[in-house]
């Protein structure tokens, strides 16, 4: 298989030392792609359906655990039990989103050696579906709190407690309703603000409700842990210098050097207005060099404004957080499939080269869009990469393209970084044929 931009490592390095690189003329795309293997059995395909992905399974597991608690209480728990159940579930929903906890999940999941059976490593690789615990905990906690508030209302003794309780029920209902996928995807900025300010308000009301209810030290301790978890990223809020390079009107390369260089495969959240809008991008550290880069492509009003009106400083917060591609170490060889700016999250792993990998990148006019320096940097570490220029060859069949690379390279897994529709096409298209595949699930 030939690369659509073909340059050897030696040629690239020599060009970078001597003179500006001369754009290569892309040869014709591969004449033939491999035929896809047959589908697995119907029961196995059913388990690989997107509606039964591990994210949804974890949410269902949390809800089933709560039903088991309800059954153990003979379906008539007392108000104190309902209060503890609500608090415990909502604490789960918050803590599993904490960056240190997320990094711990990834560290534990990727601890398994490549000598383990592929099926076990395939499942461990789904660690990034941990958001299902958040959803299950939030839903179960809201229902428990509603039940407890109804019980307190029927009792009718503590009027201030009842008032705070119903205010919190209304707020939780708004947070849950605006977090459903159709609203979240269509009005993401509103969802983000409601989730942030509504969450802070709910936490304050929980403190008020707990103190009015006279609950003991356990409830106060759990609330203290939740409050610290929410506050910790904001305790690291700061404004830092950024240098912006624009290889084209479509892309900005933001360069940072403000402290410890983040690990490959992590992400950083940046903002121009810290109370209203945050955007996370994959960190791209270069081995042996300080600082890191973010690849920001034009994908909406915020990114468009960032590219057109490059700021000298931006806000950063939180702890660098592991992303989906960190699961690569579970496998002996992997295929990275990217389209457009999806190359950003792949690039740090390609540069670090911890795991033998091969890149399949489909994008429009890569040298003109991303610049010769970035393309040459990619081809230096991935001389056998397939870079498919869609302006020359049209849009490829990404499932067959990914499978062809998977077969030819002898890989164990495929990691896809693309838009939502294509990511699901690749991941579902390969997994229903018995090939481990991974990609973002857009749950935030």
Secondary structure, DSSP 4 states (H G I P E B T S, - for coil): ---SS---HHHHHHHHHHSPPPPPPP-PPPS-PPPPPPP--HHHHHHTSGGGSHHHHHHHHHHHHHHHHHHHTTT---HHHHHHHHHHHHHHHHHTTSHHHHHHHHHHHTTS-TTS-HHHHHHHGGGGGGHHHHHHHHHHHHHHHHHHHHHHHHH---HHHHHHHHHHHHHHHHHHHTTSHHHHHHSHHHHHHHHHHHHHHHHHHHHHHHHHHT--HHHHHHHHHHHHHHHHHHHT-EEEE-EEEEEETTEEEEEE-SSSPPPTTEEEEEEEETTTEEEEEEEEPPTTSSSEEEEEE--SHHHHHHHHS--SEEEEEEEEEE-GGGGGGGSSEEEEEEEGGGHHHHHHHHHH--SEEEEEEEESSHHHHH-HHHHHHHHHH-TT-EEEEHHHH----HHHHHHHHHHHHT-SEEEEES-HHHHHHHHHHHHTTT-EEEE-----
